[in-house]
Amino acid sequence: IRYHSSIRTTTPVAGIALYLVLDQSSSMAAPSTHLGLSKIELLRILTKAFVESRPNDLIGMITFARIPQVIVPLTLDHEAV
């Protein structure tokens, strides 16, 4: 953690690069057996929790249904993910 002009910033000192590969096919609209949520809603909740737990990692996102697509390239801007 670095302090500069009363602004606290965090600079990662170690981490890894991770791409999340997420299914966006129509089957993901089906209900899951957990909490009465659709599979895609459950995936969003779990993805958000995972990203928040990895502050020092570069994270990107690829989605696929029929064709894979890079939605977010590797970044430390986890809000973008």
SULGIKA-V103779 format. One record per pair of residues at least 6 apart in sequence whose ideal C-beta (glycine too) atoms are under 8 Angstrom apart, sorted by the first residue. I is the first residue (numbers start at 1). J is the second residue. If there is no record, write none. Layout:
<<I:J> <I:J>>
This chain:
<<1:8> <1:9> <1:10> <1:11> <2:8> <2:9> <2:10> <2:11> <10:55> <12:55> <12:56> <12:57> <12:76> <13:56> <14:56> <15:54> <15:56> <15:57> <15:58> <16:57> <16:58> <17:57> <17:58> <17:59> <17:60> <17:74> <18:54> <18:57> <18:58> <18:59> <18:60> <19:59> <19:60> <19:61> <19:62> <19:74> <20:47> <20:50> <20:51> <20:59> <20:60> <20:61> <20:62> <20:81> <21:62> <21:63> <21:64> <21:68> <22:43> <22:47> <22:61> <22:62> <22:63> <22:64> <23:43> <23:63> <23:64> <23:65> <24:40> <24:63> <24:64> <24:65> <25:64> <25:65> <25:66> <26:65> <27:39> <28:38> <28:39> <28:40> <28:43> <29:38> <29:39> <29:40> <30:38> <30:39> <31:37> <31:38> <31:39> <32:38> <32:39> <32:42> <34:42> <35:42> <37:45> <47:81> <51:59> <51:78> <51:81> <52:78> <54:78> <55:78> <58:74> <58:75> <58:76> <59:72> <59:74> <59:75> <59:78> <59:81> <60:70> <60:72> <60:73> <60:74> <60:75> <60:81> <61:70> <61:71> <61:72> <61:81> <62:68> <62:69> <62:70> <62:71> <63:69> <63:71> <72:80> <72:81> <75:81>>
